Amino acid sequence: MSQPLAAAKQFPEGFLWGSATAAHQIEGYPLADGAGPSIWTRFAHTPGMTLNGDTGDVACDHYHRWKEDVALMKELGMQAYRFSVSWSRILPEGTGRVNQKGLDFYSRLVDELLKNGIEPLLTLYHWDLPAALDDRGGWLNRDCAEWFADYGRTLYRALDGRVKKWVTLNEPWVITDGGYLHGALAPGHRSRFEAPIASHNLMRAHGAAVQAYRAEGKHEIGLVVNIEPKYAASDSPEDQAAVRRADAYMNRQYLDPAILGRYPDEMKEIFGEAWPDWPAADFDLIRQKLDFIGINYYTRNVTQANDSYPLRAGPVKQPLGTYTETGWEVFPQGLTDLLVWAKGRYGNIPTYITENGAAFFDPPVAEGGRVRDPLRIDYLRKHLSAIRDAIDAGCDIRGYMVWSLLDNLEWSLGYSKRFGIVHVNYGTQERTPKDSARFYSKVIASNGGALADPLPY
């Protein structure tokens, strides 16, 4: 027998419920209407860089089906939509000439969202640097801070007011760890010496974009990081030291300079001679007042000492853990722990969970248009409950964006992993809400109350 919705503790009034996507993962047609290529267009078309040679040439065809997708959000009761803009749609050469057709696409999308009562959360950069700028050194070139600020100004002037929540960067750790250290992501570099430079210039670009927004905009701007709690595999001094390095490398490397104006001491230990001495003035640029932070959470990490971690080795696998299709442990308690940790270290900055979700094996669409995904429902229920626990612990959590609205291009893993609460048939582009979408819709309608309801099967 179902419990009444009132049996569950609701989320705070005004809590913002929505979903998240990224331009290159869903839009398709990356060169349409005068756009320039990005590093992901180039990377995916390089043989051997993506699974099965998959590219974002079509993806979910959101570039043409955006109205349909907004209508789907409306049907599910979404209150917000976090999306990213393709820099090279706006500035095909990365700087200079504005491509009006590209700007018009996002302007129409924002208008459609607002018409349907959905608040836009706009991310300036989700990994798709214009290829023309990569040819000039990309994130290794100190000029990138001004390039990024100019790009931001173009969007602020066109959309601020209609867009009231802005994000500079999405996941700078992934950009550098995958793109400049290990080569698994665009632009595909493998250099211990390049990674710190790219990270530092990303943070300088973030600071410059915030400065530009303070001069042009009138609303809110923040930074999105992917962070995960680090737990030591044992009480040994070696494992305890390793967990501090792992935490510094992934979690504190970006939040510390953005909020505290310095890097963690462990960074020099991690990178050794590859870690430069940075000009003090750079931190004046990087450390800008943030209106909010966004946290992307997927899993935890159990760390064991070895010669290469945190730069190469993975986490210690837990024998009793549940793992997603991407090999990530399902560990909701880690989200509560992480949010409480962030509050203690950085103060109670308004926070959004800007990504959270899981790739599981989904069965084909059944007759009648149903996709059963009970593992994803269980994942969402437990992680939302973990957020509720963090709120009870005093954390100022303002909203939740499920990753992802649609099944999409999972970067170098191609179309092999499905994170969406909406199934996408890549051959026909038909969208089918999964059971998790219906569950999430009830959660939104009840402001979290439906988390107490038993599963429908």
LOTORDO-440710 format. One record per residue (C-alpha): residue in three letters; chain; x, y, z. Coordinates in Angstrom, 3 decimals, always signed. Layout:
N
PT;resn;chain;px;py;pz
PT;ala;A;X;Y;Z
...
This chain:
457
PT;resn;chain;px;py;pz
PT;met;A;+0.000;+0.000;+0.000
PT;ser;A;+1.451;+3.339;-1.020
PT;gln;A;+2.310;+5.821;+1.686
PT;pro;A;+0.762;+9.281;+1.296
PT;leu;A;+3.092;+11.853;-0.200
PT;ala;A;+3.054;+13.819;+3.048
PT;ala;A;+4.878;+10.907;+4.703
PT;ala;A;+8.096;+11.980;+2.964
PT;lys;A;+9.886;+15.133;+3.972
PT;gln;A;+9.606;+17.617;+1.152
PT;phe;A;+12.460;+19.718;-0.134
PT;pro;A;+12.685;+23.437;+0.695
PT;glu;A;+10.205;+25.762;-0.961
PT;gly;A;+11.591;+27.002;-4.279
PT;phe;A;+13.932;+24.027;-4.734
PT;leu;A;+14.633;+23.862;-8.468
PT;trp;A;+14.090;+20.535;-10.227
PT;gly;A;+15.458;+19.993;-13.708
PT;ser;A;+17.718;+18.099;-16.065
PT;ala;A;+21.071;+18.644;-17.743
PT;thr;A;+22.656;+18.076;-21.154
PT;ala;A;+25.723;+19.249;-23.103
PT;ala;A;+25.781;+20.741;-26.584
PT;his;A;+28.121;+18.305;-28.325
PT;gln;A;+26.431;+15.292;-26.756
PT;ile;A;+22.925;+16.013;-28.035
PT;glu;A;+22.792;+18.711;-30.698
PT;gly;A;+24.310;+17.055;-33.753
PT;tyr;A;+25.119;+18.992;-36.937
PT;pro;A;+28.103;+20.758;-35.342
PT;leu;A;+29.014;+22.580;-38.577
PT;ala;A;+25.488;+23.704;-39.487
PT;asp;A;+24.608;+27.290;-40.339
PT;gly;A;+28.124;+28.681;-40.379
PT;ala;A;+29.499;+27.051;-37.210
PT;gly;A;+33.165;+26.194;-36.965
PT;pro;A;+34.611;+22.826;-35.916
PT;ser;A;+35.433;+22.141;-32.269
PT;ile;A;+38.131;+19.944;-30.786
PT;trp;A;+35.493;+17.254;-30.347
PT;thr;A;+34.543;+17.364;-34.028
PT;arg;A;+38.211;+16.856;-34.840
PT;phe;A;+38.872;+14.252;-32.109
PT;ala;A;+35.869;+12.054;-32.957
PT;his;A;+36.814;+12.028;-36.634
PT;thr;A;+40.318;+10.838;-35.808
PT;pro;A;+40.412;+7.036;-36.283
PT;gly;A;+40.644;+5.073;-33.057
PT;met;A;+39.732;+7.877;-30.669
PT;thr;A;+36.086;+6.959;-30.007
PT;leu;A;+34.352;+3.627;-29.563
PT;asn;A;+33.098;+2.303;-32.907
PT;gly;A;+34.195;+5.577;-34.504
PT;asp;A;+31.078;+7.261;-33.109
PT;thr;A;+30.803;+11.020;-33.651
PT;gly;A;+28.489;+13.863;-32.704
PT;asp;A;+27.542;+14.515;-36.329
PT;val;A;+23.896;+13.599;-35.638
PT;ala;A;+23.766;+12.718;-31.913
PT;cys;A;+20.166;+13.308;-30.743
PT;asp;A;+19.475;+15.895;-33.456
PT;his;A;+18.502;+18.373;-30.766
PT;tyr;A;+19.641;+21.112;-33.140
PT;his;A;+16.469;+20.457;-35.136
PT;arg;A;+14.271;+18.825;-32.474
PT;trp;A;+14.707;+21.359;-29.684
PT;lys;A;+11.023;+22.286;-29.595
PT;glu;A;+10.078;+18.641;-29.201
PT;asp;A;+12.601;+18.275;-26.398
PT;val;A;+11.335;+21.363;-24.562
PT;ala;A;+7.789;+20.007;-24.866
PT;leu;A;+9.018;+16.757;-23.326
PT;met;A;+10.553;+18.660;-20.413
PT;lys;A;+7.256;+20.469;-19.930
PT;glu;A;+5.353;+17.169;-19.976
PT;leu;A;+7.623;+15.792;-17.254
PT;gly;A;+7.191;+18.908;-15.121
PT;met;A;+10.780;+20.159;-15.365
PT;gln;A;+11.305;+23.535;-13.741
PT;ala;A;+14.828;+24.100;-15.058
PT;tyr;A;+17.104;+22.998;-17.865
PT;arg;A;+20.881;+23.160;-17.698
PT;phe;A;+22.412;+23.181;-21.179
PT;ser;A;+25.696;+24.282;-22.695
PT;val;A;+26.460;+26.485;-25.662
PT;ser;A;+28.792;+25.398;-28.442
PT;trp;A;+31.445;+28.125;-28.500
PT;ser;A;+32.224;+27.509;-32.176
PT;arg;A;+28.565;+27.970;-33.161
PT;ile;A;+28.813;+31.505;-31.794
PT;leu;A;+32.399;+32.337;-32.805
PT;pro;A;+33.487;+30.003;-35.621
PT;glu;A;+37.107;+31.149;-35.324
PT;gly;A;+36.906;+31.246;-31.529
PT;thr;A;+37.287;+35.032;-31.447
PT;gly;A;+36.154;+37.941;-33.577
PT;arg;A;+33.285;+37.425;-36.008
PT;val;A;+29.938;+36.438;-34.443
PT;asn;A;+27.854;+33.846;-36.266
PT;gln;A;+24.356;+35.270;-35.843
PT;lys;A;+22.637;+32.057;-36.893
PT;gly;A;+24.361;+30.203;-34.072
PT;leu;A;+23.385;+32.860;-31.559
PT;asp;A;+19.814;+32.799;-32.845
PT;phe;A;+19.562;+29.053;-32.198
PT;tyr;A;+20.238;+29.493;-28.492
PT;ser;A;+18.057;+32.594;-28.317
PT;arg;A;+15.107;+30.612;-29.697
PT;leu;A;+15.814;+27.773;-27.271
PT;val;A;+15.842;+30.148;-24.300
PT;asp;A;+12.605;+31.767;-25.428
PT;glu;A;+10.927;+28.374;-25.796
PT;leu;A;+12.068;+27.328;-22.334
PT;leu;A;+10.707;+30.505;-20.784
PT;lys;A;+7.431;+30.165;-22.674
PT;asn;A;+7.034;+26.756;-21.058
PT;gly;A;+7.913;+27.913;-17.558
PT;ile;A;+11.373;+26.314;-17.557
PT;glu;A;+14.317;+28.289;-16.202
PT;pro;A;+17.461;+28.141;-18.353
PT;leu;A;+20.818;+27.468;-16.687
PT;leu;A;+23.433;+28.226;-19.325
PT;thr;A;+26.929;+26.703;-19.249
PT;leu;A;+29.450;+28.577;-21.363
PT;tyr;A;+31.907;+25.713;-21.739
PT;his;A;+31.308;+21.963;-21.697
PT;trp;A;+34.520;+20.702;-23.309
PT;asp;A;+34.067;+21.769;-26.964
PT;leu;A;+36.795;+24.354;-27.557
PT;pro;A;+36.797;+25.821;-31.085
PT;ala;A;+39.398;+23.986;-33.148
PT;ala;A;+40.714;+27.339;-34.372
PT;leu;A;+41.721;+28.178;-30.802
PT;asp;A;+43.271;+24.771;-30.261
PT;asp;A;+45.444;+25.558;-33.267
PT;arg;A;+46.655;+28.587;-31.284
PT;gly;A;+47.511;+26.481;-28.243
PT;gly;A;+44.066;+26.110;-26.714
PT;trp;A;+44.076;+25.990;-22.916
PT;leu;A;+47.884;+26.016;-22.936
PT;asn;A;+47.883;+29.599;-24.237
PT;arg;A;+47.518;+32.273;-21.544
PT;asp;A;+45.512;+34.356;-24.019
PT;cys;A;+42.654;+31.888;-23.545
PT;ala;A;+41.432;+33.855;-20.518
PT;glu;A;+40.605;+36.847;-22.682
PT;trp;A;+39.269;+34.649;-25.497
PT;phe;A;+36.848;+33.092;-23.050
PT;ala;A;+35.831;+36.424;-21.510
PT;asp;A;+35.058;+37.831;-24.983
PT;tyr;A;+32.960;+34.778;-25.801
PT;gly;A;+31.118;+35.214;-22.523
PT;arg;A;+30.453;+38.903;-23.218
PT;thr;A;+28.845;+37.997;-26.540
PT;leu;A;+26.367;+35.718;-24.787
PT;tyr;A;+25.804;+37.974;-21.789
PT;arg;A;+24.847;+40.853;-24.056
PT;ala;A;+22.474;+38.694;-26.065
PT;leu;A;+20.831;+36.602;-23.334
PT;asp;A;+21.305;+38.043;-19.844
PT;gly;A;+17.927;+38.758;-18.289
PT;arg;A;+16.293;+35.922;-20.119
PT;val;A;+19.070;+33.739;-18.684
PT;lys;A;+19.551;+34.479;-14.980
PT;lys;A;+21.843;+31.624;-13.988
PT;trp;A;+25.185;+31.274;-15.770
PT;val;A;+28.005;+28.754;-15.437
PT;thr;A;+31.539;+29.405;-16.667
PT;leu;A;+33.157;+25.956;-16.885
PT;asn;A;+31.902;+22.425;-16.574
PT;glu;A;+34.304;+20.012;-14.869
PT;pro;A;+37.765;+21.521;-15.387
PT;trp;A;+39.273;+18.382;-13.822
PT;val;A;+37.918;+16.179;-16.626
PT;ile;A;+39.039;+18.656;-19.280
PT;thr;A;+42.644;+18.447;-18.113
PT;asp;A;+42.878;+14.912;-16.763
PT;gly;A;+41.237;+13.420;-19.848
PT;gly;A;+42.352;+15.936;-22.453
PT;tyr;A;+45.881;+16.900;-21.455
PT;leu;A;+47.208;+14.178;-19.144
PT;his;A;+45.774;+10.848;-20.304
PT;gly;A;+44.649;+11.617;-23.859
PT;ala;A;+41.280;+9.853;-23.585
PT;leu;A;+39.334;+13.023;-24.382
PT;ala;A;+39.829;+15.931;-26.769
PT;pro;A;+42.311;+17.315;-27.603
PT;gly;A;+44.015;+13.996;-26.830
PT;his;A;+47.295;+15.130;-25.288
PT;arg;A;+49.352;+13.045;-22.848
PT;ser;A;+51.676;+15.267;-20.856
PT;arg;A;+52.304;+15.592;-17.143
PT;phe;A;+53.757;+19.039;-17.870
PT;glu;A;+50.796;+20.302;-19.883
PT;ala;A;+48.060;+19.285;-17.438
PT;pro;A;+48.866;+21.858;-14.716
PT;ile;A;+49.165;+24.630;-17.306
PT;ala;A;+45.799;+23.762;-18.846
PT;ser;A;+44.172;+23.597;-15.404
PT;his;A;+45.595;+26.958;-14.373
PT;asn;A;+44.572;+28.662;-17.598
PT;leu;A;+41.068;+27.221;-17.315
PT;met;A;+40.788;+28.780;-13.864
PT;arg;A;+42.131;+32.083;-15.179
PT;ala;A;+39.539;+31.926;-17.938
PT;his;A;+36.850;+31.229;-15.366
PT;gly;A;+37.907;+34.291;-13.385
PT;ala;A;+38.000;+36.490;-16.493
PT;ala;A;+34.516;+35.338;-17.522
PT;val;A;+33.143;+36.137;-14.057
PT;gln;A;+34.762;+39.570;-14.185
PT;ala;A;+33.180;+40.167;-17.589
PT;tyr;A;+29.804;+39.101;-16.243
PT;arg;A;+30.020;+41.526;-13.324
PT;ala;A;+30.515;+44.314;-15.871
PT;glu;A;+27.750;+43.155;-18.235
PT;gly;A;+25.277;+40.993;-16.345
PT;lys;A;+22.810;+41.542;-13.543
PT;his;A;+22.051;+38.076;-12.201
PT;glu;A;+24.047;+35.027;-11.044
PT;ile;A;+27.144;+33.207;-12.203
PT;gly;A;+28.970;+30.177;-10.821
PT;leu;A;+31.384;+27.332;-11.489
PT;val;A;+30.584;+23.617;-11.928
PT;val;A;+33.014;+20.981;-10.692
PT;asn;A;+32.885;+17.202;-10.598
PT;ile;A;+34.093;+16.083;-7.215
PT;glu;A;+33.898;+12.874;-5.248
PT;pro;A;+34.696;+11.966;-1.649
PT;lys;A;+37.960;+10.108;-1.140
PT;tyr;A;+38.091;+7.365;+1.464
PT;ala;A;+41.333;+5.678;+2.504
PT;ala;A;+41.494;+1.922;+1.882
PT;ser;A;+43.082;+1.450;+5.326
PT;asp;A;+44.337;+3.348;+8.344
PT;ser;A;+47.959;+3.015;+7.214
PT;pro;A;+49.924;+6.285;+6.993
PT;glu;A;+50.619;+5.533;+3.325
PT;asp;A;+46.927;+5.224;+2.443
PT;gln;A;+46.066;+8.306;+4.509
PT;ala;A;+48.669;+10.324;+2.614
PT;ala;A;+47.427;+8.936;-0.703
PT;val;A;+43.863;+9.950;+0.039
PT;arg;A;+44.979;+13.508;+0.795
PT;arg;A;+46.746;+13.669;-2.564
PT;ala;A;+43.723;+12.219;-4.361
PT;asp;A;+41.436;+14.749;-2.702
PT;ala;A;+43.755;+17.615;-3.592
PT;tyr;A;+44.085;+16.498;-7.212
PT;met;A;+40.403;+16.082;-7.995
PT;asn;A;+38.463;+18.126;-5.468
PT;arg;A;+40.553;+20.950;-4.055
PT;gln;A;+42.622;+21.750;-7.177
PT;tyr;A;+39.759;+23.822;-8.600
PT;leu;A;+37.617;+24.905;-5.667
PT;asp;A;+40.553;+26.098;-3.558
PT;pro;A;+41.831;+28.694;-6.054
PT;ala;A;+38.315;+29.755;-7.063
PT;ile;A;+37.149;+30.301;-3.479
PT;leu;A;+40.243;+30.490;-1.267
PT;gly;A;+42.711;+31.963;-3.763
PT;arg;A;+45.379;+29.267;-3.556
PT;tyr;A;+46.223;+25.749;-4.671
PT;pro;A;+46.452;+22.828;-2.257
PT;asp;A;+49.968;+22.200;-0.957
PT;glu;A;+49.819;+18.634;-2.267
PT;met;A;+49.832;+19.748;-5.924
PT;lys;A;+53.602;+20.255;-5.901
PT;glu;A;+54.041;+16.786;-4.421
PT;ile;A;+51.757;+15.247;-7.055
PT;phe;A;+53.309;+16.871;-10.127
PT;gly;A;+56.859;+17.397;-8.926
PT;glu;A;+58.980;+19.308;-11.424
PT;ala;A;+55.940;+19.646;-13.727
PT;trp;A;+54.187;+21.959;-11.237
PT;pro;A;+55.064;+25.607;-12.044
PT;asp;A;+55.342;+28.562;-9.697
PT;trp;A;+52.351;+30.698;-10.578
PT;pro;A;+52.317;+34.514;-10.532
PT;ala;A;+50.543;+35.800;-7.421
PT;ala;A;+48.468;+38.164;-9.570
PT;asp;A;+46.860;+35.176;-11.281
PT;phe;A;+45.010;+34.323;-8.083
PT;asp;A;+43.493;+37.793;-7.952
PT;leu;A;+41.934;+36.971;-11.315
PT;ile;A;+40.911;+33.417;-10.445
PT;arg;A;+39.341;+34.232;-7.085
PT;gln;A;+36.089;+35.952;-7.966
PT;lys;A;+32.897;+36.122;-5.945
PT;leu;A;+30.648;+33.218;-6.918
PT;asp;A;+26.889;+33.381;-6.607
PT;phe;A;+26.708;+29.595;-6.471
PT;ile;A;+28.677;+26.455;-7.137
PT;gly;A;+27.469;+23.448;-9.084
PT;ile;A;+28.503;+19.973;-8.009
PT;asn;A;+28.418;+16.982;-10.337
PT;tyr;A;+28.400;+13.752;-8.343
PT;tyr;A;+28.479;+10.189;-9.620
PT;thr;A;+30.519;+7.993;-7.283
PT;arg;A;+33.116;+7.821;-4.525
PT;asn;A;+36.749;+6.744;-4.538
PT;val;A;+38.469;+4.340;-2.147
PT;thr;A;+42.166;+5.148;-2.390
PT;gln;A;+45.143;+2.912;-1.798
PT;ala;A;+48.752;+4.075;-1.882
PT;asn;A;+50.808;+3.263;-4.968
PT;asp;A;+53.442;+4.961;-7.045
PT;ser;A;+51.127;+6.529;-9.594
PT;tyr;A;+47.834;+7.435;-7.923
PT;pro;A;+46.156;+9.888;-8.301
PT;leu;A;+47.460;+10.438;-11.812
PT;arg;A;+47.002;+6.964;-13.275
PT;ala;A;+45.573;+4.227;-11.057
PT;gly;A;+41.850;+3.792;-10.463
PT;pro;A;+39.947;+3.322;-7.198
PT;val;A;+39.977;+0.147;-5.149
PT;lys;A;+37.008;-1.970;-6.245
PT;gln;A;+34.585;-2.786;-3.433
PT;pro;A;+33.605;-6.478;-3.451
PT;leu;A;+30.043;-5.875;-2.224
PT;gly;A;+29.435;-2.723;-4.238
PT;thr;A;+26.852;-2.159;-6.962
PT;tyr;A;+28.407;-0.769;-10.138
PT;thr;A;+26.982;+1.062;-13.129
PT;glu;A;+27.725;+0.326;-16.789
PT;thr;A;+30.604;+2.797;-16.601
PT;gly;A;+32.155;+0.885;-13.690
PT;trp;A;+31.255;+3.492;-11.068
PT;glu;A;+30.196;+2.333;-7.629
PT;val;A;+26.710;+3.358;-6.517
PT;phe;A;+27.370;+5.110;-3.207
PT;pro;A;+24.711;+7.690;-2.221
PT;gln;A;+26.206;+8.367;+1.218
PT;gly;A;+29.174;+9.875;-0.569
PT;leu;A;+26.994;+12.708;-1.837
PT;thr;A;+25.904;+13.648;+1.672
PT;asp;A;+29.494;+13.423;+2.897
PT;leu;A;+30.728;+15.557;+0.001
PT;leu;A;+28.173;+18.319;+0.514
PT;val;A;+28.846;+18.499;+4.234
PT;trp;A;+32.603;+18.590;+3.520
PT;ala;A;+32.188;+21.432;+0.997
PT;lys;A;+30.128;+23.436;+3.479
PT;gly;A;+32.796;+23.024;+6.129
PT;arg;A;+35.717;+23.941;+3.880
PT;tyr;A;+34.264;+26.717;+1.720
PT;gly;A;+31.340;+28.070;+3.725
PT;asn;A;+27.679;+27.601;+2.978
PT;ile;A;+27.740;+28.809;-0.618
PT;pro;A;+24.435;+28.254;-2.451
PT;thr;A;+24.856;+24.958;-4.266
PT;tyr;A;+23.128;+23.143;-7.103
PT;ile;A;+23.576;+19.488;-7.909
PT;thr;A;+24.182;+20.166;-11.569
PT;glu;A;+24.683;+16.532;-12.643
PT;asn;A;+23.802;+13.211;-11.043
PT;gly;A;+22.760;+10.021;-12.784
PT;ala;A;+23.796;+6.597;-13.954
PT;ala;A;+24.261;+4.468;-17.044
PT;phe;A;+22.596;+1.089;-16.680
PT;phe;A;+21.636;-1.516;-19.245
PT;asp;A;+18.208;-0.551;-20.535
PT;pro;A;+15.959;-3.089;-22.258
PT;pro;A;+14.434;-2.243;-25.638
PT;val;A;+11.303;-0.143;-25.746
PT;ala;A;+8.459;-2.518;-24.951
PT;glu;A;+5.088;-2.655;-26.655
PT;gly;A;+3.106;+0.268;-25.396
PT;gly;A;+6.205;+2.444;-25.191
PT;arg;A;+7.585;+1.460;-21.797
PT;val;A;+11.242;+1.232;-20.818
PT;arg;A;+11.749;-0.398;-17.444
PT;asp;A;+14.848;+0.885;-15.626
PT;pro;A;+14.428;+0.020;-11.935
PT;leu;A;+18.143;+0.355;-11.160
PT;arg;A;+18.134;+3.977;-12.307
PT;ile;A;+15.027;+4.706;-10.244
PT;asp;A;+16.705;+3.200;-7.199
PT;tyr;A;+19.839;+5.259;-7.923
PT;leu;A;+17.862;+8.509;-8.186
PT;arg;A;+15.755;+7.805;-5.127
PT;lys;A;+18.778;+7.106;-2.931
PT;his;A;+20.812;+10.059;-4.174
PT;leu;A;+17.911;+12.466;-3.774
PT;ser;A;+17.463;+11.167;-0.244
PT;ala;A;+21.177;+11.801;+0.319
PT;ile;A;+20.675;+15.420;-0.772
PT;arg;A;+17.755;+15.687;+1.630
PT;asp;A;+20.081;+14.484;+4.415
PT;ala;A;+22.632;+17.158;+3.484
PT;ile;A;+19.934;+19.822;+3.607
PT;asp;A;+18.968;+18.577;+7.069
PT;ala;A;+22.649;+18.952;+8.004
PT;gly;A;+22.461;+22.643;+7.097
PT;cys;A;+23.769;+22.618;+3.523
PT;asp;A;+22.287;+25.300;+1.259
PT;ile;A;+21.244;+23.129;-1.693
PT;arg;A;+19.056;+25.040;-4.150
PT;gly;A;+18.302;+22.546;-6.923
PT;tyr;A;+18.940;+19.248;-8.699
PT;met;A;+19.611;+18.591;-12.386
PT;val;A;+19.394;+14.918;-13.328
PT;trp;A;+21.978;+13.662;-15.815
PT;ser;A;+20.707;+13.312;-18.348
PT;leu;A;+17.478;+14.292;-20.014
PT;leu;A;+18.308;+12.181;-23.075
PT;asp;A;+20.451;+9.193;-23.918
PT;asn;A;+23.330;+10.764;-25.820
PT;leu;A;+26.903;+10.638;-27.058
PT;glu;A;+29.001;+9.594;-24.053
PT;trp;A;+32.129;+11.254;-25.456
PT;ser;A;+34.856;+8.741;-26.345
PT;leu;A;+32.545;+5.877;-25.301
PT;gly;A;+30.249;+6.804;-28.172
PT;tyr;A;+26.657;+5.658;-27.932
PT;ser;A;+27.467;+2.593;-25.830
PT;lys;A;+26.309;+4.010;-22.482
PT;arg;A;+22.828;+5.339;-21.799
PT;phe;A;+22.459;+7.908;-19.026
PT;gly;A;+19.112;+9.359;-20.103
PT;ile;A;+15.809;+9.251;-18.284
PT;val;A;+14.432;+9.448;-21.826
PT;his;A;+15.334;+6.678;-24.275
PT;val;A;+16.548;+7.786;-27.707
PT;asn;A;+16.311;+5.512;-30.728
PT;tyr;A;+19.357;+6.751;-32.619
PT;gly;A;+18.027;+5.411;-35.910
PT;thr;A;+14.647;+7.147;-35.795
PT;gln;A;+15.356;+9.803;-33.124
PT;glu;A;+12.169;+8.756;-31.342
PT;arg;A;+12.108;+9.796;-27.673
PT;thr;A;+10.517;+7.466;-25.097
PT;pro;A;+10.384;+8.453;-21.419
PT;lys;A;+11.694;+5.620;-19.273
PT;asp;A;+10.091;+4.573;-16.010
PT;ser;A;+12.735;+6.721;-14.293
PT;ala;A;+11.379;+9.788;-16.110
PT;arg;A;+7.889;+9.063;-14.806
PT;phe;A;+9.276;+8.523;-11.313
PT;tyr;A;+11.248;+11.775;-11.459
PT;ser;A;+8.181;+13.602;-12.731
PT;lys;A;+6.285;+12.507;-9.605
PT;val;A;+9.181;+13.598;-7.414
PT;ile;A;+9.097;+17.054;-9.017
PT;ala;A;+5.314;+17.371;-8.692
PT;ser;A;+5.523;+16.478;-4.996
PT;asn;A;+8.683;+18.548;-4.289
PT;gly;A;+10.366;+15.361;-3.155
PT;gly;A;+7.430;+13.813;-1.374
PT;ala;A;+7.158;+10.921;-3.830
PT;leu;A;+10.533;+9.612;-2.668
PT;ala;A;+8.539;+7.807;+0.035
PT;asp;A;+6.385;+5.939;-2.460
PT;pro;A;+7.196;+2.273;-3.112
PT;leu;A;+8.355;+1.338;-6.587
PT;pro;A;+5.495;+0.441;-8.949
PT;tyr;A;+6.883;-3.081;-9.548
